[in-house]
C-alpha cells in the first residue's frame, strides 16, 4: 500500500493542471517553427510545482538565490505560512531548497508570511520579513539569520525589529557599509541599520510621498502618488533606484531615482505595465554574469490569480542614460546563462520545468523529487554532454514496485538515450543508486527525465549524474 503523503499542492491541483498545459505545449510542438507559439518554449514561471510570490533575488558565490513567499494552494486571500528558497547558476534551471523559514520560526508571529528580502553581511544572511504580531494584531518586521543562504534561519531577536503596522521590507547596504531598511504600505519608511543588522539607530523616518518623487495618482484623494507597496532599493553607477508596486489595483511596477539613499526622489516612470492575471506585482532586480534581470510575479500557472501567484524573470538592459526600459511579461523567460554540467552530481530538484512532480525534504539531506506517477517528467535545460555520455546514475527510492526513468532529448517524447529501471526499495526514503548505459547523448541538449510504470506513485529521485564516454549498449 502506498502511504498517504502530503504536499503543499494536491496532486489533483496545480501539478496535474501543469501536466495538462504541458500536453498542450507538446501538441503545439507539431506546428511548423515559423508559426510555433512561444508557449512551446515556456520557461516562465520559473517554478511550477508550488505557487510563489514576492521575489527577492540575491547574488552570492556565483549563484542567484531567490527568496519568495508561498501562496497556499486554492487561496482566496494572501494565505501564506512560510517562505521558500531557490537558486540557479544559469537563470533557467532552479534548485528547490525547500522552506528554511516559516511563521513557526517567530514565536511571537500569528499569521501572514508576506514579502521579505534577504541580504548577506559578514558571512551571515539576514532575512527581513513582515508578519502579524500576535500580541498587538499589527504587522511587524522580523529578522531571521542563518550561516548559509539556504538556511536554516532562526529568529535573530525573539521579537519584532520594528513595528508600525506596515509591510514589505527591502534591505540595502551602501558602498560605505551603511545599511538601510525600507518598508511601507500606505507610507514609505526607512531606518539606518546598525552593523549587527538586527538593530537600528534613531527612529523610523517617513519618506515624503510627493508627486514629483513618486508620480501622480488620480481618483484617490487619500493617496495622491503612485507609490503603493513593495519597495526594492539598490544602487547603480552612483545612482539610487527605488522600484515599487504602483497604483493598486491592478498594480504596475514603477520606479524613482535619487542622488542619495534617502532621497530626494524623482519619479522616472513605468518598468512593467499592468498585465497578467494577478492584481498585485512585486519587483526584484539584480545583475548576474554581466546581465541585468527583473523578477516579478503573475498568475500565469493553472489555477493562478491574485492569491495564487507565480514568480517569473526577464533579462533586460538599461538604457544608455541609466533609465530602465519598459519590460513585458513573457512565458519564454530569460535566456540560459551558460550550460549545465551533467558529469557532476545534479540535484533532481534542479529543474527548468516540471510536470506532475512535487518536492519534499529528503532523509539523506536536501530535497528530493517525489509524488511521481506514470508520464510525469522533469526538464533540465542546456545540458552540455560534449562528445558523449556512456552511463547514467540516479539516487532513487520507492515504497511501491518502482518504475523506469527514461532519458530523452529535446522533449518528453524525444529521442531516448537511456532507460534506468528503479526497483522497489521498501520505503519512500529508503535510497539506492541505479545505473544504466547511455547512447546518443552528445552536444548541448535539453534533457527530459520521463517517468514510466504502473499506476499510483512510482518512485522518488534525489540526484543524478552522467559519466562521460561511449556507451557499449544502446538503450532499447
URHUQUI-V221265 format. One record per residue. N is the residue number from 0. PHI is phi in degrees with one decimal (* if undefined). OMEGA is omega in degrees with one decimal (999 if undefined). D_CENTER is the distance of its C-alpha to the mean C-alpha in whole Angstrom. Layout:
n->N phi->PHI omega->OMEGA d_center->D_CENTER
n->N phi->PHI omega->OMEGA d_center->D_CENTER
This chain:
n->0 phi->* omega->177.3 d_center->34
n->1 phi->-80.1 omega->179.8 d_center->30
n->2 phi->-66.6 omega->176.5 d_center->29
n->3 phi->-67.5 omega->178.7 d_center->27
n->4 phi->-124.5 omega->-169.9 d_center->24
n->5 phi->-119.8 omega->176.5 d_center->21
n->6 phi->-131.9 omega->-179.2 d_center->18
n->7 phi->-72.5 omega->179.6 d_center->15
n->8 phi->-127.1 omega->179.9 d_center->16
n->9 phi->-58.5 omega->179.2 d_center->20
n->10 phi->-60.5 omega->179.8 d_center->21
n->11 phi->-87.8 omega->-175.9 d_center->22
n->12 phi->-102.4 omega->-169.9 d_center->19
n->13 phi->-59.2 omega->-173.8 d_center->16
n->14 phi->-65.7 omega->177.2 d_center->16
n->15 phi->-66.3 omega->179.5 d_center->20
n->16 phi->-67.6 omega->176.7 d_center->19
n->17 phi->-62.7 omega->177.1 d_center->17
n->18 phi->-61.3 omega->178.7 d_center->19
n->19 phi->-65.5 omega->177.3 d_center->22
n->20 phi->-61.2 omega->179.3 d_center->20
n->21 phi->-60.7 omega->176.3 d_center->20
n->22 phi->-60.4 omega->176.5 d_center->23
n->23 phi->-63.7 omega->178.5 d_center->24
n->24 phi->-59.6 omega->179.1 d_center->22
n->25 phi->-64.7 omega->177.6 d_center->24
n->26 phi->-63.3 omega->178.7 d_center->27
n->27 phi->-65.7 omega->-178.2 d_center->27
n->28 phi->-63.0 omega->177.6 d_center->27
n->29 phi->-78.9 omega->179.8 d_center->30
n->30 phi->-74.5 omega->177.9 d_center->31
n->31 phi->-53.0 omega->-173.3 d_center->32
n->32 phi->-58.6 omega->-176.3 d_center->30
n->33 phi->-63.6 omega->-178.2 d_center->31
n->34 phi->-120.0 omega->-177.5 d_center->30
n->35 phi->-66.0 omega->-178.2 d_center->27
n->36 phi->-69.8 omega->-177.4 d_center->25
n->37 phi->-64.6 omega->179.3 d_center->21
n->38 phi->-57.9 omega->-179.6 d_center->20
n->39 phi->-68.6 omega->179.3 d_center->21
n->40 phi->-114.2 omega->-172.0 d_center->19
n->41 phi->-62.8 omega->168.1 d_center->15
n->42 phi->-129.9 omega->171.8 d_center->12
n->43 phi->-109.7 omega->-9.4 d_center->10
n->44 phi->-62.4 omega->-171.4 d_center->9
n->45 phi->-79.9 omega->174.8 d_center->6
n->46 phi->-126.2 omega->-175.7 d_center->6
n->47 phi->-118.3 omega->-172.8 d_center->10
n->48 phi->-97.3 omega->168.3 d_center->11
n->49 phi->-140.0 omega->173.5 d_center->10
n->50 phi->-80.7 omega->-178.7 d_center->9
n->51 phi->-128.6 omega->-177.7 d_center->7
n->52 phi->-152.4 omega->169.3 d_center->8
n->53 phi->56.3 omega->-174.7 d_center->9
n->54 phi->-70.5 omega->176.3 d_center->7
n->55 phi->-135.4 omega->-177.9 d_center->8
n->56 phi->-80.3 omega->176.9 d_center->8
n->57 phi->-142.5 omega->177.6 d_center->11
n->58 phi->-91.5 omega->-179.2 d_center->13
n->59 phi->-152.2 omega->171.2 d_center->15
n->60 phi->53.4 omega->174.1 d_center->18
n->61 phi->80.1 omega->178.0 d_center->17
n->62 phi->-133.6 omega->168.1 d_center->13
n->63 phi->-98.5 omega->173.3 d_center->10
n->64 phi->-98.7 omega->-175.2 d_center->8
n->65 phi->-117.4 omega->179.6 d_center->5
n->66 phi->-101.5 omega->-175.6 d_center->7
n->67 phi->-132.7 omega->164.2 d_center->6
n->68 phi->-80.1 omega->-177.1 d_center->9
n->69 phi->-139.9 omega->175.2 d_center->10
n->70 phi->-76.5 omega->177.2 d_center->12
n->71 phi->-66.9 omega->-179.1 d_center->15
n->72 phi->-58.9 omega->176.9 d_center->16
n->73 phi->75.9 omega->-176.1 d_center->19
n->74 phi->-65.0 omega->173.0 d_center->19
n->75 phi->-118.1 omega->173.2 d_center->21
n->76 phi->-153.0 omega->177.2 d_center->20
n->77 phi->-77.2 omega->-177.5 d_center->18
n->78 phi->-87.4 omega->-171.8 d_center->18
n->79 phi->-138.8 omega->-173.5 d_center->15
n->80 phi->-117.1 omega->-179.4 d_center->16
n->81 phi->-152.8 omega->176.3 d_center->14
n->82 phi->-119.7 omega->-178.1 d_center->10
n->83 phi->-124.5 omega->176.1 d_center->8
n->84 phi->-126.6 omega->177.7 d_center->7
n->85 phi->-132.3 omega->174.3 d_center->5
n->86 phi->-149.5 omega->-178.9 d_center->8
n->87 phi->-152.3 omega->172.4 d_center->9
n->88 phi->-99.4 omega->-174.3 d_center->13
n->89 phi->-138.0 omega->175.4 d_center->13
n->90 phi->73.6 omega->177.9 d_center->10
n->91 phi->-127.8 omega->176.6 d_center->11
n->92 phi->-96.4 omega->-173.2 d_center->11
n->93 phi->-109.3 omega->178.7 d_center->8
n->94 phi->-91.6 omega->178.2 d_center->9
n->95 phi->-86.2 omega->178.8 d_center->8
n->96 phi->-100.2 omega->175.4 d_center->10
n->97 phi->77.3 omega->-174.7 d_center->11
n->98 phi->-119.3 omega->179.9 d_center->12
n->99 phi->-89.8 omega->-178.5 d_center->14
n->100 phi->-151.1 omega->-179.8 d_center->15
n->101 phi->-147.9 omega->175.9 d_center->16
n->102 phi->-56.0 omega->-178.3 d_center->19
n->103 phi->-64.3 omega->177.3 d_center->21
n->104 phi->-62.9 omega->-177.8 d_center->21
n->105 phi->-103.8 omega->-176.3 d_center->23
n->106 phi->-62.3 omega->-176.1 d_center->26
n->107 phi->-94.6 omega->-176.3 d_center->27
n->108 phi->-96.0 omega->-178.5 d_center->24
n->109 phi->-114.7 omega->-173.6 d_center->25
n->110 phi->-167.6 omega->165.0 d_center->22
n->111 phi->69.2 omega->173.9 d_center->19
n->112 phi->-81.2 omega->-170.4 d_center->16
n->113 phi->-97.0 omega->-165.2 d_center->15
n->114 phi->-70.0 omega->177.9 d_center->13
n->115 phi->-132.5 omega->178.0 d_center->13
n->116 phi->-151.1 omega->178.9 d_center->13
n->117 phi->-113.0 omega->177.6 d_center->13
n->118 phi->-145.0 omega->178.6 d_center->16
n->119 phi->-106.0 omega->174.0 d_center->18
n->120 phi->-154.8 omega->176.2 d_center->22
n->121 phi->59.5 omega->178.5 d_center->25
n->122 phi->79.2 omega->177.4 d_center->23
n->123 phi->-123.0 omega->-175.7 d_center->21
n->124 phi->-120.8 omega->-175.4 d_center->18
n->125 phi->-117.1 omega->-175.8 d_center->18
n->126 phi->-117.5 omega->-178.1 d_center->15
n->127 phi->-99.7 omega->-174.2 d_center->17
n->128 phi->-138.8 omega->173.6 d_center->16
n->129 phi->-94.2 omega->176.7 d_center->19
n->130 phi->-143.8 omega->177.2 d_center->20
n->131 phi->-84.6 omega->177.4 d_center->24
n->132 phi->-76.6 omega->-177.6 d_center->26
n->133 phi->-59.0 omega->-174.9 d_center->28
n->134 phi->-71.6 omega->-175.0 d_center->32
n->135 phi->-109.5 omega->-175.6 d_center->32
n->136 phi->75.4 omega->-179.2 d_center->29
n->137 phi->-105.9 omega->173.1 d_center->28
n->138 phi->-73.3 omega->-179.7 d_center->24
n->139 phi->-139.2 omega->178.9 d_center->24
n->140 phi->-103.6 omega->173.9 d_center->22
n->141 phi->-103.6 omega->176.4 d_center->21
n->142 phi->-133.4 omega->176.5 d_center->20
n->143 phi->-114.2 omega->-175.8 d_center->19
n->144 phi->-133.1 omega->178.4 d_center->20
n->145 phi->-148.6 omega->176.7 d_center->19
n->146 phi->-93.7 omega->-179.4 d_center->20
n->147 phi->-136.1 omega->178.3 d_center->17
n->148 phi->-63.8 omega->179.8 d_center->14
n->149 phi->-102.7 omega->176.4 d_center->13
n->150 phi->82.8 omega->8.6 d_center->16
n->151 phi->-72.8 omega->178.7 d_center->17
n->152 phi->-96.9 omega->177.3 d_center->18
n->153 phi->-129.9 omega->178.8 d_center->21
n->154 phi->-63.9 omega->-175.6 d_center->22
n->155 phi->-76.9 omega->-171.4 d_center->24
n->156 phi->-123.1 omega->-172.8 d_center->27
n->157 phi->77.1 omega->-178.8 d_center->27
n->158 phi->-164.6 omega->176.3 d_center->28
n->159 phi->-64.6 omega->170.1 d_center->26
n->160 phi->-73.5 omega->178.6 d_center->26
n->161 phi->-151.7 omega->-178.2 d_center->27
n->162 phi->-148.0 omega->170.4 d_center->27
n->163 phi->-144.3 omega->176.9 d_center->29
n->164 phi->84.4 omega->-177.8 d_center->27
n->165 phi->-112.7 omega->-160.5 d_center->24
n->166 phi->-133.6 omega->168.4 d_center->20
n->167 phi->64.9 omega->178.8 d_center->17
n->168 phi->-72.6 omega->171.5 d_center->18
n->169 phi->-128.8 omega->-176.1 d_center->17
n->170 phi->-116.7 omega->-176.5 d_center->19
n->171 phi->-144.5 omega->175.6 d_center->20
n->172 phi->-110.4 omega->-177.5 d_center->23
n->173 phi->-76.5 omega->-177.2 d_center->25
n->174 phi->-60.9 omega->-179.6 d_center->27
n->175 phi->-84.8 omega->178.0 d_center->30
n->176 phi->92.1 omega->178.3 d_center->28
n->177 phi->-74.2 omega->179.3 d_center->28
n->178 phi->-101.7 omega->-179.9 d_center->25
n->179 phi->-128.3 omega->171.3 d_center->24
n->180 phi->-116.7 omega->178.0 d_center->22
n->181 phi->-112.6 omega->175.0 d_center->22
n->182 phi->-166.5 omega->169.6 d_center->21
n->183 phi->142.8 omega->163.9 d_center->23
n->184 phi->-163.2 omega->17.6 d_center->24
n->185 phi->-92.0 omega->-179.5 d_center->26
n->186 phi->-97.7 omega->177.1 d_center->27
n->187 phi->-131.0 omega->-173.8 d_center->26
n->188 phi->-123.3 omega->167.5 d_center->27
n->189 phi->-147.7 omega->166.9 d_center->26
n->190 phi->-134.1 omega->172.4 d_center->28
n->191 phi->-88.5 omega->178.5 d_center->28
n->192 phi->-76.7 omega->172.9 d_center->27
n->193 phi->-76.3 omega->-175.6 d_center->29
n->194 phi->-62.1 omega->178.9 d_center->29
n->195 phi->-75.6 omega->177.1 d_center->28
n->196 phi->65.2 omega->-179.8 d_center->25
n->197 phi->-124.0 omega->174.2 d_center->26
n->198 phi->-147.0 omega->-178.0 d_center->28
n->199 phi->-143.9 omega->179.7 d_center->30
n->200 phi->-101.2 omega->178.3 d_center->33
n->201 phi->74.4 omega->-179.2 d_center->35
n->202 phi->-114.2 omega->174.0 d_center->33
n->203 phi->-56.0 omega->-178.6 d_center->31
n->204 phi->-112.8 omega->178.6 d_center->31
n->205 phi->-89.4 omega->177.5 d_center->31
n->206 phi->-77.9 omega->179.6 d_center->30
n->207 phi->-62.1 omega->177.6 d_center->32
n->208 phi->-91.4 omega->178.3 d_center->31
n->209 phi->-96.9 omega->177.9 d_center->33
n->210 phi->-67.0 omega->176.3 d_center->33
n->211 phi->-66.5 omega->-177.3 d_center->34
n->212 phi->-86.8 omega->-171.2 d_center->31
n->213 phi->-137.7 omega->174.0 d_center->28
n->214 phi->78.6 omega->-174.4 d_center->30
n->215 phi->-108.6 omega->175.0 d_center->32
n->216 phi->-103.3 omega->176.8 d_center->31
n->217 phi->-109.8 omega->173.8 d_center->34
n->218 phi->89.3 omega->179.2 d_center->35
n->219 phi->-141.0 omega->-176.7 d_center->34
n->220 phi->-63.9 omega->178.8 d_center->36
n->221 phi->-79.2 omega->-179.9 d_center->34
n->222 phi->-135.9 omega->-174.0 d_center->31
n->223 phi->-74.1 omega->-179.7 d_center->33
n->224 phi->-110.0 omega->-177.5 d_center->30
n->225 phi->-77.9 omega->-177.4 d_center->27
n->226 phi->-58.0 omega->178.3 d_center->25
n->227 phi->-118.2 omega->-173.7 d_center->23
n->228 phi->-173.1 omega->170.8 d_center->20
n->229 phi->61.4 omega->179.5 d_center->17
n->230 phi->-66.8 omega->173.2 d_center->18
n->231 phi->-135.2 omega->-171.7 d_center->17
n->232 phi->-115.1 omega->175.9 d_center->19
n->233 phi->-156.4 omega->-177.3 d_center->20
n->234 phi->-127.3 omega->178.1 d_center->23
n->235 phi->-144.8 omega->178.9 d_center->24
n->236 phi->50.5 omega->176.3 d_center->27
n->237 phi->80.6 omega->-179.2 d_center->29
n->238 phi->-108.9 omega->179.6 d_center->27
n->239 phi->-96.1 omega->-178.6 d_center->25
n->240 phi->-113.9 omega->172.7 d_center->23
n->241 phi->-127.9 omega->-178.8 d_center->21
n->242 phi->-99.8 omega->-171.9 d_center->19
n->243 phi->-152.3 omega->171.6 d_center->19
n->244 phi->-76.9 omega->-170.0 d_center->19
n->245 phi->-120.9 omega->166.1 d_center->22
n->246 phi->49.9 omega->172.1 d_center->25
n->247 phi->-67.5 omega->-7.1 d_center->24
n->248 phi->-137.6 omega->11.8 d_center->24
n->249 phi->-82.9 omega->-176.9 d_center->22
n->250 phi->-80.4 omega->163.3 d_center->20
n->251 phi->-123.3 omega->179.4 d_center->20
n->252 phi->-106.3 omega->179.5 d_center->19
n->253 phi->-127.6 omega->177.5 d_center->21
n->254 phi->-154.1 omega->175.2 d_center->22
n->255 phi->-132.0 omega->176.8 d_center->25
n->256 phi->-130.7 omega->-179.6 d_center->27
n->257 phi->-154.0 omega->176.3 d_center->29
n->258 phi->-79.6 omega->179.3 d_center->31
n->259 phi->-141.5 omega->-173.9 d_center->30
n->260 phi->-69.7 omega->180.0 d_center->27
n->261 phi->-115.7 omega->177.3 d_center->29
n->262 phi->112.1 omega->-1.1 d_center->31
n->263 phi->-73.0 omega->-174.5 d_center->33
n->264 phi->-91.1 omega->176.5 d_center->30
n->265 phi->-125.0 omega->-178.7 d_center->30
n->266 phi->-69.1 omega->-175.8 d_center->29
n->267 phi->-115.4 omega->175.2 d_center->27
n->268 phi->123.5 omega->-172.2 d_center->26
n->269 phi->-89.2 omega->170.0 d_center->23
n->270 phi->-96.8 omega->178.5 d_center->20
n->271 phi->-132.6 omega->179.6 d_center->19
n->272 phi->-64.0 omega->173.8 d_center->21
n->273 phi->-59.6 omega->179.5 d_center->21
n->274 phi->-167.5 omega->-178.5 d_center->20
n->275 phi->80.0 omega->-173.5 d_center->17
n->276 phi->-107.1 omega->171.5 d_center->18
n->277 phi->-109.8 omega->-179.8 d_center->17
n->278 phi->-83.3 omega->171.0 d_center->19
n->279 phi->-112.7 omega->169.4 d_center->17
n->280 phi->-147.1 omega->-175.7 d_center->14
n->281 phi->-155.9 omega->-173.6 d_center->13
n->282 phi->-94.1 omega->168.0 d_center->13
n->283 phi->-154.0 omega->-174.7 d_center->11
n->284 phi->-129.7 omega->174.0 d_center->13
n->285 phi->-143.0 omega->167.4 d_center->14
n->286 phi->-103.4 omega->-176.6 d_center->16
n->287 phi->-153.8 omega->178.3 d_center->16
n->288 phi->52.5 omega->173.8 d_center->18
n->289 phi->83.3 omega->178.7 d_center->20
n->290 phi->-128.5 omega->178.7 d_center->18
n->291 phi->-108.6 omega->-174.9 d_center->16
n->292 phi->-133.2 omega->178.5 d_center->13
n->293 phi->-114.8 omega->177.4 d_center->12
n->294 phi->-99.6 omega->-178.8 d_center->9
n->295 phi->-158.4 omega->172.3 d_center->10
n->296 phi->-132.3 omega->176.5 d_center->10
n->297 phi->-147.0 omega->177.8 d_center->12
n->298 phi->-116.6 omega->-167.1 d_center->14
n->299 phi->-76.7 omega->-178.6 d_center->14
n->300 phi->-77.1 omega->175.1 d_center->14
n->301 phi->-53.2 omega->-176.3 d_center->17
n->302 phi->80.1 omega->-176.1 d_center->18
n->303 phi->-79.6 omega->179.0 d_center->15
n->304 phi->179.0 omega->-175.6 d_center->17
n->305 phi->-67.1 omega->179.1 d_center->17
n->306 phi->-115.3 omega->177.1 d_center->16
n->307 phi->-134.7 omega->-168.1 d_center->14
n->308 phi->-104.2 omega->-178.4 d_center->11
n->309 phi->-144.2 omega->-177.0 d_center->8
n->310 phi->-82.0 omega->178.2 d_center->6
n->311 phi->-137.0 omega->-177.2 d_center->8
n->312 phi->-145.6 omega->174.6 d_center->9
n->313 phi->-131.7 omega->170.3 d_center->13
n->314 phi->-85.9 omega->178.5 d_center->15
n->315 phi->-146.9 omega->175.4 d_center->18
n->316 phi->-125.2 omega->175.1 d_center->21
n->317 phi->-65.9 omega->171.2 d_center->23
n->318 phi->-68.3 omega->-175.6 d_center->27
n->319 phi->-58.6 omega->-179.0 d_center->29
n->320 phi->-89.8 omega->177.7 d_center->30
n->321 phi->90.5 omega->178.1 d_center->27
n->322 phi->-74.0 omega->-179.9 d_center->26
n->323 phi->-93.2 omega->178.8 d_center->22
n->324 phi->-72.0 omega->173.1 d_center->23
n->325 phi->-72.9 omega->-175.5 d_center->22
n->326 phi->-114.2 omega->-179.1 d_center->19
n->327 phi->-110.4 omega->175.2 d_center->18
n->328 phi->-63.0 omega->172.9 d_center->16
n->329 phi->-132.6 omega->171.4 d_center->16
n->330 phi->-99.8 omega->175.9 d_center->15
n->331 phi->-86.5 omega->178.2 d_center->15
n->332 phi->75.0 omega->-178.3 d_center->13
n->333 phi->-80.4 omega->174.7 d_center->13
n->334 phi->-69.3 omega->-178.2 d_center->16
n->335 phi->-68.9 omega->178.3 d_center->16
n->336 phi->-99.6 omega->-176.6 d_center->16
n->337 phi->102.8 omega->179.7 d_center->19
n->338 phi->-131.9 omega->178.3 d_center->19
n->339 phi->-106.4 omega->-178.0 d_center->18
n->340 phi->-89.6 omega->-178.0 d_center->21
n->341 phi->-79.8 omega->-174.2 d_center->22
n->342 phi->-95.6 omega->167.1 d_center->25
n->343 phi->-119.7 omega->-178.4 d_center->23
n->344 phi->-60.3 omega->177.8 d_center->22
n->345 phi->-119.3 omega->176.9 d_center->18
n->346 phi->-67.5 omega->-179.9 d_center->16
n->347 phi->-61.9 omega->179.8 d_center->16
n->348 phi->-83.9 omega->169.3 d_center->13
n->349 phi->-90.8 omega->-163.5 d_center->12
n->350 phi->-138.8 omega->168.7 d_center->11
n->351 phi->-88.8 omega->176.5 d_center->11
n->352 phi->-155.4 omega->179.2 d_center->12
n->353 phi->-122.8 omega->179.2 d_center->14
n->354 phi->-125.6 omega->174.5 d_center->16
n->355 phi->85.6 omega->-173.5 d_center->18
n->356 phi->-99.1 omega->170.1 d_center->16
n->357 phi->-139.6 omega->178.4 d_center->15
n->358 phi->-126.8 omega->179.6 d_center->14
n->359 phi->-158.5 omega->173.7 d_center->16
n->360 phi->-62.1 omega->179.2 d_center->17
n->361 phi->-97.3 omega->179.3 d_center->20
n->362 phi->-63.0 omega->178.7 d_center->23
n->363 phi->-84.0 omega->-177.7 d_center->23
n->364 phi->107.5 omega->-178.7 d_center->20
n->365 phi->70.6 omega->-178.5 d_center->17
n->366 phi->-121.4 omega->169.8 d_center->15
n->367 phi->-132.1 omega->174.2 d_center->17
n->368 phi->-89.8 omega->-178.7 d_center->16
n->369 phi->-146.0 omega->-176.8 d_center->19
n->370 phi->56.3 omega->-174.0 d_center->20
n->371 phi->-85.6 omega->176.5 d_center->22
n->372 phi->-122.2 omega->-178.6 d_center->24
n->373 phi->-55.6 omega->177.6 d_center->26
n->374 phi->93.4 omega->175.5 d_center->25
n->375 phi->-66.2 omega->179.1 d_center->21
n->376 phi->-155.5 omega->172.2 d_center->19
n->377 phi->-120.9 omega->171.7 d_center->17
n->378 phi->-109.4 omega->172.5 d_center->16
n->379 phi->-118.6 omega->-168.6 d_center->16
n->380 phi->-91.8 omega->171.4 d_center->16
n->381 phi->60.2 omega->-179.0 d_center->19
n->382 phi->-85.9 omega->-173.3 d_center->21
n->383 phi->-92.7 omega->179.9 d_center->24
n->384 phi->-78.2 omega->-179.2 d_center->27
n->385 phi->63.2 omega->-176.1 d_center->29
n->386 phi->-78.0 omega->172.4 d_center->33
n->387 phi->138.9 omega->177.6 d_center->32
n->388 phi->-113.3 omega->-178.9 d_center->31
n->389 phi->-106.3 omega->-177.2 d_center->33
n->390 phi->-154.1 omega->-176.8 d_center->31
n->391 phi->-137.1 omega->176.0 d_center->28
n->392 phi->-126.8 omega->178.1 d_center->27
n->393 phi->-143.3 omega->174.7 d_center->25
n->394 phi->-93.3 omega->-169.5 d_center->25
n->395 phi->-135.2 omega->174.5 d_center->25
n->396 phi->-148.7 omega->177.5 d_center->26
n->397 phi->-154.7 omega->173.1 d_center->28
n->398 phi->-92.5 omega->176.0 d_center->30
n->399 phi->-119.5 omega->-178.6 d_center->31
n->400 phi->-94.6 omega->175.6 d_center->33
n->401 phi->83.6 omega->-177.0 d_center->30
n->402 phi->-178.8 omega->-177.2 d_center->30
n->403 phi->-131.9 omega->170.6 d_center->29
n->404 phi->-100.9 omega->176.7 d_center->26
n->405 phi->-91.3 omega->177.7 d_center->27
n->406 phi->-101.2 omega->-175.9 d_center->26
n->407 phi->-123.9 omega->-178.9 d_center->26
n->408 phi->-111.5 omega->171.0 d_center->25
n->409 phi->90.6 omega->-179.6 d_center->24
n->410 phi->-166.2 omega->177.5 d_center->23
n->411 phi->-61.7 omega->177.2 d_center->23
n->412 phi->-110.4 omega->-177.7 d_center->27
n->413 phi->-76.4 omega->-177.1 d_center->28
n->414 phi->-57.8 omega->177.1 d_center->30
n->415 phi->-82.7 omega->177.2 d_center->30
n->416 phi->-111.1 omega->177.3 d_center->30
n->417 phi->-175.6 omega->174.3 d_center->30
n->418 phi->-136.2 omega->178.9 d_center->31
n->419 phi->-115.1 omega->175.0 d_center->30
n->420 phi->-78.9 omega->179.3 d_center->32
n->421 phi->-118.6 omega->179.8 d_center->30
n->422 phi->-84.5 omega->166.4 d_center->33
n->423 phi->-64.9 omega->-178.1 d_center->33
n->424 phi->-110.5 omega->178.9 d_center->32
n->425 phi->93.6 omega->178.1 d_center->33
n->426 phi->178.4 omega->-177.7 d_center->30
n->427 phi->-72.3 omega->175.1 d_center->26
n->428 phi->-122.1 omega->174.0 d_center->26
n->429 phi->-100.2 omega->-163.9 d_center->29
n->430 phi->-98.3 omega->172.5 d_center->28
n->431 phi->-143.6 omega->179.1 d_center->30
n->432 phi->-109.4 omega->177.0 d_center->29
n->433 phi->-112.1 omega->-179.4 d_center->30
n->434 phi->-133.2 omega->174.4 d_center->31
n->435 phi->-155.9 omega->178.0 d_center->32
n->436 phi->-72.0 omega->179.6 d_center->34
n->437 phi->-130.4 omega->177.5 d_center->32
n->438 phi->-143.0 omega->175.3 d_center->34
n->439 phi->96.6 omega->178.6 d_center->33
n->440 phi->-91.5 omega->-179.4 d_center->29
n->441 phi->-133.7 omega->178.7 d_center->30
n->442 phi->68.6 omega->177.1 d_center->28
n->443 phi->-105.5 omega->-170.4 d_center->25
n->444 phi->-135.9 omega->165.2 d_center->23
n->445 phi->-82.1 omega->-177.6 d_center->20
n->446 phi->-100.3 omega->175.4 d_center->21
n->447 phi->-117.4 omega->169.2 d_center->21
n->448 phi->-95.0 omega->-177.9 d_center->21
n->449 phi->-107.3 omega->-173.0 d_center->23
n->450 phi->-105.4 omega->-179.1 d_center->24
n->451 phi->-133.3 omega->179.1 d_center->28
n->452 phi->159.6 omega->-176.6 d_center->30
n->453 phi->-82.6 omega->-178.0 d_center->32
n->454 phi->-89.6 omega->178.8 d_center->31
n->455 phi->77.6 omega->179.9 d_center->29
n->456 phi->-72.9 omega->-173.3 d_center->26
n->457 phi->-100.0 omega->-169.7 d_center->27
n->458 phi->-164.8 omega->166.7 d_center->25
n->459 phi->-112.4 omega->176.4 d_center->22
n->460 phi->-135.1 omega->-175.1 d_center->21
n->461 phi->-100.0 omega->178.5 d_center->20
n->462 phi->-154.0 omega->177.6 d_center->20
n->463 phi->-147.1 omega->179.3 d_center->22
n->464 phi->-162.7 omega->174.5 d_center->24
n->465 phi->-95.9 omega->171.2 d_center->26
n->466 phi->-114.8 omega->-178.8 d_center->30
n->467 phi->-74.0 omega->177.9 d_center->31
n->468 phi->136.2 omega->-178.5 d_center->35
n->469 phi->-103.9 omega->-179.0 d_center->37
n->470 phi->-71.3 omega->177.6 d_center->37
n->471 phi->-86.3 omega->-176.9 d_center->40
n->472 phi->-128.7 omega->179.1 d_center->39
n->473 phi->-81.3 omega->177.7 d_center->37
n->474 phi->-66.3 omega->178.0 d_center->35
n->475 phi->-114.3 omega->999 d_center->37
